[in-house]
Amino acid sequence: MPDSQLSDTFAAVDLGSNSFHMKIARAVHDEVHEVDRLRERVRLASGLTKDKTLSDEALERAYVALAKFGDRLRDIPSKQIRAVGTNTLRQVKKPRAVLKKASEALGHNIEVISGQEEARLIYVGVSHSLPFDEERRLVVDIGGGSTEVIIGEGFETKRVASLFMGCVSYTQKFFPDGVISADGMKAAETAARVELETVEDGFKSLGWERGFGASGTIHAVNTVLRDNGWGQNITRKGLKKLSKALVDIGKISKLSLPGLSDDRAPVFAGGVAILRSVFESLEIESMEPANGALREGVLHDLIGRNRHEDTRATTILRLVEQYRIDAAQADRVERTALSGLKQLKRAWGLEDPDYRHLLSWACRLHEIGITISYSGYQRHGAYIVENSELAGFSRDDQALLAALIDAHRRKLSRSPFEDLTLVEEETALRLAILLRVAVVLNRHRSPRPLPPIAAAGTKKSLSIAFPIGWLDKHPLTRADLEAEAKALKKVGYELMAT
């Protein structure tokens, strides 16, 4: 691709539980034009063991697929690539080593997103593939390890749910040894109905005008129904005929229905059982296939970030309003911290623009926990941020943001940063130090601006210089900085203030 086009080129990588997908597109004005796509059938979920580790065979399939994707991504600017992991990677215990090796194979960081965020992005992808209108839509996406159900209007979601059931996991559980029995199909549908039970009333009470299905399972079902003369769209009647046909065939190895591809057949029965249960629980009459899905949602979200339409920024603003955070104080802390970042980013290796965003958001939210209690409010704030559903944020983003908030006052240790997957421990610690010093310098909460402050640093030190005589006139600030110097010393950093 010519260099002149690379600045308009974006790539989304979706590490699903059944397949890995990559889509590359050019963003020209308000239009997005696909230029390439790749898919690798990895079946990551089939390699998830009972102790929540991934088998060597599944990991090898994943690394080989990611290396292929990485070769295609080599010339695209890093800020224009986003790779996300879904249900299976959400379940892996101690995922740091797996994600590190996977990121190396891809040549780009991989983020694990929550089920709620996956649902939001799926809806974004589907809504961008349809003509824009204000009708209320139901969107269902059955993946390898989870099923997402969403109601939205336009490009905005109204209700989302991510359910712990997928075509790979259900096929393995309810159709062992490849046998499709009537009892197995009934058990799979019953389990899916139980999973849906907690959300069905909320979705039905909200209602929708049209239903759409995304991704492989639903597209495969639609094709099979059409090619067998069981309907042009997906209906309850058509699903009943399809379910009976699968039981009549009886063996996954013998599945040979018009419209069913060889690579979809091994996980088809589980997907059909889930979809039929969704239709029954939500009383769906008809569903149309939609072209968009998670990767398209990631792509549009990524383009928005690069065009200053970042969903994460909107989420932060909503949190500030919801928890009635002192915005003026947050502004003061943010200005100070970002001034320090600007002066130290080369010395401390903080030149990635994402660090500026994350530090800015941590400044905005550092007092969010006060709404619960002033005592230990940094811990309360970290819990809120880590456990809330924050639109636009990956689980890794939230974990780092929570760690920064937790570390912004009182004792400082390295432990909150040891298991982060998004950044290295030292990088996170340096961001925390910038936040801590900014909080100390603005402890007076005064609207009067701070004087010009010069900051410099080495790998394990920070020096800040004030105008001559300023610290003498502000003995409380001097005392706070001396206390902060003792705190930083415990994590191997020297703080000097003159």
N, C-alpha and C positions, 0 to 999 in steps of 0.2 A: 504494500500500500504506500502511495507517495507520502512523504513527510508532511506535506501541506494538509493532508486529511487526518493525520494522527491526533491533532488537537481536538477534532470533532468526534473521535472514535472512543467508544465506551464498551466495556465488557462486563458481563455478569456471569458468575459461576455459582451453580446451585448443587451442593453436595447432598443429594437426597438419599433416603434410606434404600431405595431401589436402584435409581440411576443417578449419574452425575451429568449435568447439563452445562453447556456454556453457550452464551449468545453474545455476538459482537454486532454493534450497530453504530451508525453515524447519526449524530444529532444535528440536523440542519434547520435552524430557526425553531419552529414549534413542531417539526416533524422528526420522527425517528425511523431510520431506514436500516433494516437488517442487512448485514453484509456477510455473515458467516454464523454457523452453529455447529456444535459437536455434541454427541451424546455417547456415553459409555455405560453399559449395563454392569454395575458393580455389585449390586445386591449386598450392600453394607450391613443391612439389618440381619441377614442370614448368618453373619459372622459374629453377632453379639452373643456372648456367652452368659450363663446364669450369674456369674460374678461381675457382669458389666464391663468386661474387657472385650477387645476385638481379636478374632482369630488371626493368625499369621497370614492365612490365605486371603481373607477379606482385606487386610491391610495391604498386601501386595497388589491386589486388584486395584485398590484405591490409589496407591502411589504410582502405578503404571498409568492409570487414566489421567491423574493430575500432571504427570510429566508431559503427556501428549498435549494437554490444555496449555501448560506452561510454555511449550515451544511455540504455540500460536500467539501467546500473549506478549512475547518478549519485547516487541517494539512499541507497545501501547503504554503511555504514561501511567505510572503506578496509581496516581490519584484518580484515574479514570477506570480503575478495575475494582470490583468488589466481589469477594467470594464468601458465601455463607454456608454453614452447616446446619442441618435440621435434626429431626427426632433422634436418630441413632447416635449422633455425636452429642446430643443433649444428655444421653443416658450414660455415656462412657465415664467410668470413674478415673479420676486423675488424668484428664485429657491432655495435659500440657505436652508430654512427650509425643503423643500421636499428632497433635496439631502442629508441633514444631517440624516434625519430619514431613508432614503433608504440605505445610507451607513452603518448605524447602523444595519439594518436588514441583509445586506449582510456580514457585518464584514470587509468591505474593502471600500476604497474611490472610488467614482464614478465620472468620468470626463465626461463633455459634450463636444463633438467634433463638429467642424463646418461641414457644408455640403461638402465643398471641401476636408476636411480631411477624412470624411466618404467615399467619392468617391475614394480617393487615397488608403485607406485601403481595400476597396472592390476589387480594381484592384489587390492589393498585394495578397489578398486571392485567387482570381480567377487564377492569373498567376501561383501561386504555385501549383494549382491543375491540371495544364496542362503541357504537355511536353515542356521543355524549347526550344524556338527558337526565332528568331529575327523578325518573322512576325508581322505586325501591326494588333492589335486586337481592336474591339469595344466591350465594356462590358456595359450591361444595368442591373440595379437592381431596381426593383419597391418595395419599402417598404410601410409601413402603412401610412406614412405622407410625404415622399419625394421620388423622383426618381433620381438616379444617373446615369449619362452617362459618359463614359470614353473611351479615345483612348490611347493605350499604346504599347510599344515594350519591349519584355523581361519582366523585373520586374519594368520598369520605365514608368510613365504616361507621355503622350504628351499633352493631353487636358482633362480637367475634368469639369463637370457641375453638380450641385445639384439643382434640380427643385422642386418647391413647389406643388407637387401633389403626392398622394399616394392612395393605394387601399382602406384604411379605410376612409380617408377624402372624396374621390370622390364617394364612395358608399353612404356615408351619405348625401352628397350634391345633387347628381344627381339622386339617386334612393330612394327618401324618402318613408317611409312606406313600404319599401321592394318591390316596384313596378318597374319592368324593362320594360320601354316603349321605343319605337323607338325614340321618342322625347328626352327622358332622355339620351339614348345612344349617340345620335347625339350631344346633349349639352355637355356631358362629353368629347367626342372626340374633339369637337371644343375648349373647354377650355384648353385641353391638347395641342392642336396644337398652341394655342396662347402662352402658357408657353414655348413651344419649339422654337417658332419663333426667339427668340433672339440668339439662339445658333446653329441652324441647319446649317447655311452657313459655320460656322467655322469648324464643324465636317465633313461636306460633302467635303469641300475643302481639308482637311487633308487626308481623306480616310482611308480605312482599307481592310485587306484581308479576315478576318473571324469575325463573330459576335457571341457573347456569352451572355447568360442571367443567372443571379444569383438570388438566394433566392426563397422564397415560391411562389409568384405569377407566375413567369415565369416557374418554375418547374411544378406547377399545370397546367398551360396552355399546356405545352408540353405533359404531361401525358394524359390530356383530348383529345387533338388532335390525339395522337397516338391510344388511346383506342377506339376512334370513327371512326378510319380509315381516318382521315383528314390530315395525314402526319406524317412522322417520326421525322421531326424537325418542328420548328415554321416558317410558311410562311405567306405572306399576304393573300393568298387564304384560308389557314386554319383558320386564324383569322377572316376573313369575315364570314365563315361558323359558327364559334363559336359565334360570335356576334349575328348573325341572330337566332341561336338556343336559346340564352339567352332571346332575345326579344320575341320569340315565346312562351317560357315557361311563361314569364311575371311576375313571383313572385320569390323572393329570397327564400321564404319558400318552394317552390316547385322544386327548382333546384335539379335535380337528373340525372346527366350525368355520364356515365361510366368514371371512373378515377378521379372524383371530390370528395374529402373528405368532410365530414360534417363540419369540423372546418374551411375549406377554403371557403365554399359556401357563408357565410354571407358577404364577402368582395370581392368576385370574379368578379362581374360585373364591379366595379370601376377599378380593375386591368386590365381587358381585354380592357376596353376603353382606358386606358393609353397606354398599349402595342401596340394596333392597331395604335394609333396616332404616337407613336415613329417610327413604321415601315413606316408610310406614310411620316412623316416629314423628316426622314433621308434616305428614299428610300432604306430601308433594304429589301433584297430578302429572306434571310434565317438566322435563329438564332439557335444555339445549346445550350442546358442547360449545365452549368458548376457547379461542385461540391463546389468550394470555394465561400466564401462570406465575409461579414464584420468580423465575429468572427475569421475566418481563417487568415484574414489580420492582425487583432489585435494580434493574437497568434504569427505569424511570426515576426511582428514588435517588440513584447515584447521579443522574443528570441534573436533578433538582439541587443536590448538594453543590455541584460544580457551578450552578447558576444562582447561587445565593437564595435557594428556596429549600433550605434544609429543614426537614420535618423535626429533627432533634431540637433545633432552636425554638420552634413553636412549642414543643413539649416542655422545655425549660421555662418558658414564659408562663405556661399554664400552671406549672408547679409553684412558681413564685406567687401567683395569684391565689392558688388553692390554699397554700399554707401561710399566706400573709407574711411572707418574708420581707424584712426591711430592705427594700430595693435600693434606697439611698446608700445604706452601709455596704450592700453588695457591690454597688458601683464603685465605691471608694476602694474596697479590697481588690476588685477586678483591675482597676487602673494601675494600682501599685504592683500587683502580681505580673501583669502583662508588660509593664515597664521593665521589671526584672528579667522576664523571659527574653525580651528583645535584646537586652544587654548581655545575657548569659547563654543564649541559644547555641552559639558556636563552641564556647568553652565546655558546655555541658551536653552537647550533642542533642539539642532539642529543636532542631531546625524543621522537623516535619510539621506542616500546618495543623495536623490533627491534634498535636500537643497543645497548641494555642487554644483550639476549641475546647478541649477537655479541661484545661486549666481555667478558662473563662467560665465554663459551666459549673465547675467545682466552687469557684468564687461566688457565683450566683446562688448556689444551694447550700453553702457551708453552714448556714444557720437554720436549715429546714427543720432540724430536730428540736428546736426551742418550742415548737408548737406542742410537743409532748411534755418536756420538762427541761429547765435550764441545766439541772444537774446531769452531767454526762450527755449533753445534747449532741455531741459529735457521734456518739454511738447510736443514738436514736436516729439521727439523720442518715447515717450509713445504712441502717436497716431499712428505712423508708426507700431510699434510692435503689438499693440492691434488690428489694422484693416487690417493688411496684412494676406495673406494666407500663413502660415508657416507650411510646411510639417513636420509631426511628432508631432506637438504640439496640445494639446487640447485647447479649449477656456479658460479653467481655468488656464492652464500653461501660455497662452498669457496674461491673465488679471494680473496675479501675476508678470510676467516679466515686463509688462508695468508699473505697480504700483511701482516697484523697480526703474525703470529708471526715472519715474516722481519724485520720492522722493530723488534722489541722490544728489541734490543741492538746494540751496536757502531755502525757508521756509519748515519746516517739520510738518506734521499733521497726525493724525490717519485716516482721512477720506478716503484716497485712499485704505485703507486696510479693511474697515468695511464690504464690501459686497463680499469679496473673498470667494469662496467655497472650494478652494484647501487646504488652510492652515488657521490656526487661526490668528486673527489680531495681537496678540503679536509676533507670530513667524515671520510674514511678516515684522513687524516693526524692529525686531532684525536683519533680513537680510539686511534691508535698512540701518540700522545704520552701519553695517560692510562695506557696499558699500560706504556710505558717508565718513567714516573715511579714507578708502583706497584712495578715490579720493582726499581728503584734503592732505594726506601725500605725494601724487604724483603730486601735483599741479605744482611743478617746472618742470615737464616733462623731468627730467634729466636722461641720461643713467646710471649715477652713482647709484649703488644700495643703498637702505636704510640700516641703521645699524640694527642689531638684535633688535627686539621690543618684549617685553613681554606683553602679554595681560591677564587680569583676569576680572571676572565679577560676579555680583550677579544678582538677578532677575531684578533689576532696576538700575544697574550701570555698567560702563565700566572703567577700569583703564588700561592705557598703559604706560609702562616705557621704556625710552630710555637710552643708555649709558650715564654716567655722563658727563655733559657739552654739550651734543649734541644740546639740545634745545637752549642753550645760543648762540650757533654758528648759529642757524637758527631761527632768530626772526620772520620771516614771517610765518614760520610753526607754531610757538608758538601762534602768533596772530590768525591764521586760526583755531587752535584747541580751543582757547578761544571763538571764535565766534561760533564754532560748539557746544561747551558746552552749550551755551545759547539756541541754536536751539533744542538740545536734552532735555533740561530742560522743554521745553514747552509740550513735550509728556511724561514727567514723568521719564526721565532717567538722571543720573548724569555721566558726563564724566570727568575723572581726568587724566592729563598727567604730568609725572615727568621725 
